[in-house]
Amino acid sequence: MDKRILLPTDYSKNALNAIRYALELYRDVQCDFYVLNVFRVSSYTLDNMMVPESGEQFYDTAKRTSEEGMTRLMEMIRLHPDNPKHKFHTICTFNSLIEAVKGIIAKKDIDIIVMGTKGTNSSKAKIFGTNTVTLMEKIKECPVIAVPEGYSYSVPKEIVFPTDFKSDYKRKELQYLIEIAQLHDSKINVVHIDKNKDGKLNRKEETNKQLLQDILDGTDYEIRFLSATNVSDGINTFIENNDCDIIAFLNRKHLFFGSILSNPMVKEIGYDPKIPILELNDN
């Protein structure tokens, strides 16, 4: 189960915390970690026809600052206990975050992205962090793990996977959820918020539930029907009562949980992440 893991960083404490989380989460896995810093050049935008080049003062200064930051970061990473299973590769590049990430995913065959969250004052960015939201919305080639600010690593023994059973499932899109659960002997808690409080599903929902059970066969999982007036209360209460360590979402456009990263759904979910988020894609 060798992994190629992308670690975007802006050299903040949040980014360093996410890197440490990734090192612990995949402690027993052979990994190539690609540490990425994207730098910008003042007076240039990516929409301009003119692109800064090596040799120009502003470009060279921005590049040097990025590379010096990477050197300091790698020194801090080396303070972490040495792990012969882990290799590190550093990338400093002038680009937009999305284009840089897409390029590295394609060239390095990246399996998963791990990054930190950082709150701002805007509505959805307040919850997930601007860069995190952008990656979750734009990157469909691989899953993203978002680690909340200040979160201290704990072995993920309890994973919560909310679902409404309104769409079917594919083994491929749940691959990383199952891998992490098996790697850490985690329990997957499939949580269905039963607004009708009758514990019943229609025929299509029942078929999707059976398909999910077939996919999760061989893992430690439990399907829970919870009564709640809204999704947010139900999920957050379950997380608190069961000491959950990761919440996994399947990000599908135009579906109930799939649009969680869009403004309306963020407001409805109201999820202020206190535990890491595993965002899965239906690619």
LOVEX-541963 format. One record per residue (C-alpha): residue number from 1; chain; x, y, z. Coordinates in pm, whole numbers. Layout:
! LOVEX-541963
(NUM "A" (X Y Z));
...
! end
This chain:
! LOVEX-541963
(1 "A" (0 0 0));
(2 "A" (274 246 -96));
(3 "A" (145 603 -102));
(4 "A" (231 924 -278));
(5 "A" (106 1207 -60));
(6 "A" (95 1578 -144));
(7 "A" (148 1822 142));
(8 "A" (73 2185 41));
(9 "A" (224 2437 281));
(10 "A" (229 2811 331));
(11 "A" (480 2761 617));
(12 "A" (213 2834 876));
(13 "A" (164 2646 1203));
(14 "A" (-155 2497 1059));
(15 "A" (32 2356 759));
(16 "A" (307 2212 980));
(17 "A" (44 2055 1204));
(18 "A" (-118 1888 901));
(19 "A" (221 1752 788));
(20 "A" (279 1601 1132));
(21 "A" (-68 1449 1116));
(22 "A" (13 1288 780));
(23 "A" (339 1146 914));
(24 "A" (154 983 1204));
(25 "A" (-147 866 1003));
(26 "A" (80 687 756));
(27 "A" (355 596 1002));
(28 "A" (352 229 901));
(29 "A" (315 288 527));
(30 "A" (587 329 264));
(31 "A" (533 689 153));
(32 "A" (672 950 -80));
(33 "A" (575 1291 59));
(34 "A" (574 1583 -183));
(35 "A" (595 1910 11));
(36 "A" (465 2197 -202));
(37 "A" (496 2571 -160));
(38 "A" (339 2794 -423));
(39 "A" (485 3143 -435));
(40 "A" (353 3456 -601));
(41 "A" (527 3765 -731));
(42 "A" (404 4110 -637));
(43 "A" (290 4321 -934));
(44 "A" (219 4004 -1134));
(45 "A" (-105 3812 -1152));
(46 "A" (-160 3479 -1320));
(47 "A" (-411 3648 -1551));
(48 "A" (-146 3880 -1693));
(49 "A" (0 3809 -2032));
(50 "A" (344 3880 -1886));
(51 "A" (490 3603 -1672));
(52 "A" (787 3666 -1442));
(53 "A" (1101 3473 -1525));
(54 "A" (1419 3368 -1352));
(55 "A" (1663 3659 -1344));
(56 "A" (1400 3921 -1274));
(57 "A" (1439 4079 -931));
(58 "A" (1085 4025 -803));
(59 "A" (1075 3663 -923));
(60 "A" (1416 3576 -779));
(61 "A" (1330 3737 -446));
(62 "A" (999 3549 -418));
(63 "A" (1165 3222 -521));
(64 "A" (1447 3268 -269));
(65 "A" (1197 3342 9));
(66 "A" (1003 3027 -81));
(67 "A" (1315 2811 -89));
(68 "A" (1442 2950 242));
(69 "A" (1106 2876 398));
(70 "A" (1123 2520 262));
(71 "A" (1469 2473 412));
(72 "A" (1343 2581 755));
(73 "A" (1037 2358 722));
(74 "A" (1243 2052 634));
(75 "A" (1465 2119 935));
(76 "A" (1154 2111 1155));
(77 "A" (1031 1792 988));
(78 "A" (1368 1628 1056));
(79 "A" (1308 1686 1428));
(80 "A" (1028 1432 1395));
(81 "A" (1141 1074 1476));
(82 "A" (1314 928 1171));
(83 "A" (1103 686 971));
(84 "A" (1284 480 704));
(85 "A" (949 421 531));
(86 "A" (915 792 451));
(87 "A" (1086 989 174));
(88 "A" (1048 1362 118));
(89 "A" (1053 1566 -202));
(90 "A" (1027 1946 -202));
(91 "A" (867 2164 -469));
(92 "A" (871 2546 -479));
(93 "A" (690 2688 -780));
(94 "A" (535 3005 -918));
(95 "A" (176 2919 -1000));
(96 "A" (-178 2922 -869));
(97 "A" (-241 2666 -598));
(98 "A" (-494 2474 -807));
(99 "A" (-280 2455 -1120));
(100 "A" (27 2357 -920));
(101 "A" (-163 2083 -738));
(102 "A" (-320 1951 -1058));
(103 "A" (18 1939 -1227));
(104 "A" (182 1749 -943));
(105 "A" (-110 1504 -916));
(106 "A" (-65 1424 -1285));
(107 "A" (315 1406 -1289));
(108 "A" (368 1227 -958));
(109 "A" (54 1010 -955));
(110 "A" (-53 1151 -617));
(111 "A" (-285 934 -408));
(112 "A" (-407 1182 -147));
(113 "A" (-362 1542 -30));
(114 "A" (-323 1634 337));
(115 "A" (-344 2000 437));
(116 "A" (-439 2224 727));
(117 "A" (-743 2442 765));
(118 "A" (-728 2806 854));
(119 "A" (-1026 3022 934));
(120 "A" (-1094 3364 779));
(121 "A" (-1388 3599 799));
(122 "A" (-1578 3494 486));
(123 "A" (-1867 3252 522));
(124 "A" (-1751 2916 386));
(125 "A" (-1381 2995 424));
(126 "A" (-1450 3062 791));
(127 "A" (-1535 2695 831));
(128 "A" (-1277 2518 619));
(129 "A" (-1014 2772 519));
(130 "A" (-995 2935 178));
(131 "A" (-729 2712 22));
(132 "A" (-885 2399 167));
(133 "A" (-1228 2483 24));
(134 "A" (-1075 2563 -313));
(135 "A" (-893 2230 -333));
(136 "A" (-1195 2033 -217));
(137 "A" (-1416 2199 -476));
(138 "A" (-1174 2195 -770));
(139 "A" (-963 1880 -726));
(140 "A" (-1146 1563 -825));
(141 "A" (-847 1342 -905));
(142 "A" (-777 1237 -547));
(143 "A" (-918 1273 -194));
(144 "A" (-825 1547 51));
(145 "A" (-770 1523 426));
(146 "A" (-821 1859 598));
(147 "A" (-673 1886 947));
(148 "A" (-830 2151 1176));
(149 "A" (-617 2421 1330));
(150 "A" (-448 2300 1647));
(151 "A" (-570 1941 1618));
(152 "A" (-344 1693 1798));
(153 "A" (-306 1356 1630));
(154 "A" (-488 1061 1777));
(155 "A" (-520 718 1619));
(156 "A" (-847 727 1420));
(157 "A" (-1043 455 1598));
(158 "A" (-1386 598 1523));
(159 "A" (-1473 729 1176));
(160 "A" (-1812 880 1100));
(161 "A" (-1952 860 747));
(162 "A" (-2282 1050 708));
(163 "A" (-2511 943 428));
(164 "A" (-2868 987 308));
(165 "A" (-2868 665 99));
(166 "A" (-3008 861 -196));
(167 "A" (-2727 767 -436));
(168 "A" (-2538 448 -506));
(169 "A" (-2176 385 -413));
(170 "A" (-1864 267 -594));
(171 "A" (-1578 73 -440));
(172 "A" (-1325 308 -596));
(173 "A" (-1464 621 -432));
(174 "A" (-1466 460 -86));
(175 "A" (-1120 307 -127));
(176 "A" (-936 550 98));
(177 "A" (-1199 539 370));
(178 "A" (-1163 160 383));
(179 "A" (-782 176 365));
(180 "A" (-752 413 659));
(181 "A" (-1001 206 860));
(182 "A" (-808 -115 794));
(183 "A" (-472 50 857));
(184 "A" (-576 161 1207));
(185 "A" (-839 -102 1292));
(186 "A" (-1095 177 1288));
(187 "A" (-1469 143 1314));
(188 "A" (-1671 306 1035));
(189 "A" (-1993 455 1172));
(190 "A" (-2237 501 883));
(191 "A" (-2474 767 1014));
(192 "A" (-2815 830 861));
(193 "A" (-3012 1122 1000));
(194 "A" (-3368 991 1015));
(195 "A" (-3577 1306 996));
(196 "A" (-3901 1107 969));
(197 "A" (-3808 915 1285));
(198 "A" (-3956 596 1147));
(199 "A" (-3636 404 1072));
(200 "A" (-3757 322 719));
(201 "A" (-3601 361 375));
(202 "A" (-3767 353 36));
(203 "A" (-3677 83 -217));
(204 "A" (-3396 281 -382));
(205 "A" (-3247 385 -50));
(206 "A" (-3262 27 75));
(207 "A" (-3083 -92 -241));
(208 "A" (-2810 169 -191));
(209 "A" (-2778 71 173));
(210 "A" (-2725 -293 74));
(211 "A" (-2463 -191 -184));
(212 "A" (-2277 10 79));
(213 "A" (-2285 -288 313));
(214 "A" (-2139 -508 38));
(215 "A" (-1855 -259 -19));
(216 "A" (-1780 -229 353));
(217 "A" (-1789 -605 405));
(218 "A" (-1470 -711 579));
(219 "A" (-1437 -387 775));
(220 "A" (-1563 -305 1123));
(221 "A" (-1869 -94 1048));
(222 "A" (-2210 -15 1193));
(223 "A" (-2508 159 1035));
(224 "A" (-2680 400 1271));
(225 "A" (-3018 567 1222));
(226 "A" (-3034 882 1432));
(227 "A" (-3335 1103 1497));
(228 "A" (-3254 1471 1469));
(229 "A" (-3431 1788 1364));
(230 "A" (-3146 1876 1128));
(231 "A" (-2835 1716 983));
(232 "A" (-2591 1946 1163));
(233 "A" (-2720 1867 1512));
(234 "A" (-2730 1495 1442));
(235 "A" (-2377 1471 1305));
(236 "A" (-2215 1693 1566));
(237 "A" (-2392 1522 1853));
(238 "A" (-2283 1182 1724));
(239 "A" (-1921 1300 1691));
(240 "A" (-1916 1433 2046));
(241 "A" (-2091 1134 2203));
(242 "A" (-1873 877 2027));
(243 "A" (-1534 1052 2039));
(244 "A" (-1500 1031 1661));
(245 "A" (-1157 1096 1511));
(246 "A" (-1236 1154 1141));
(247 "A" (-1547 1258 950));
(248 "A" (-1564 1133 589));
(249 "A" (-1777 1295 320));
(250 "A" (-1841 1182 -35));
(251 "A" (-1824 1503 -237));
(252 "A" (-2068 1471 -524));
(253 "A" (-2207 1771 -702));
(254 "A" (-2583 1830 -684));
(255 "A" (-2633 1563 -417));
(256 "A" (-2723 1625 -55));
(257 "A" (-2386 1569 107));
(258 "A" (-2200 1617 -219));
(259 "A" (-2266 1989 -223));
(260 "A" (-2147 2036 134));
(261 "A" (-1872 2269 16));
(262 "A" (-2108 2507 -160));
(263 "A" (-2244 2802 34));
(264 "A" (-2602 2679 89));
(265 "A" (-2495 2339 216));
(266 "A" (-2223 2475 441));
(267 "A" (-2489 2689 605));
(268 "A" (-2720 2391 646));
(269 "A" (-2455 2154 778));
(270 "A" (-2304 2426 994));
(271 "A" (-2006 2201 1052));
(272 "A" (-1720 2369 1236));
(273 "A" (-1453 2101 1203));
(274 "A" (-1292 1993 1528));
(275 "A" (-1171 1664 1382));
(276 "A" (-1004 1593 1046));
(277 "A" (-1220 1573 736));
(278 "A" (-1166 1305 475));
(279 "A" (-1322 1436 153));
(280 "A" (-1379 1159 -101));
(281 "A" (-1453 1211 -469));
(282 "A" (-1666 1022 -718));
(283 "A" (-1397 1024 -985));
! end
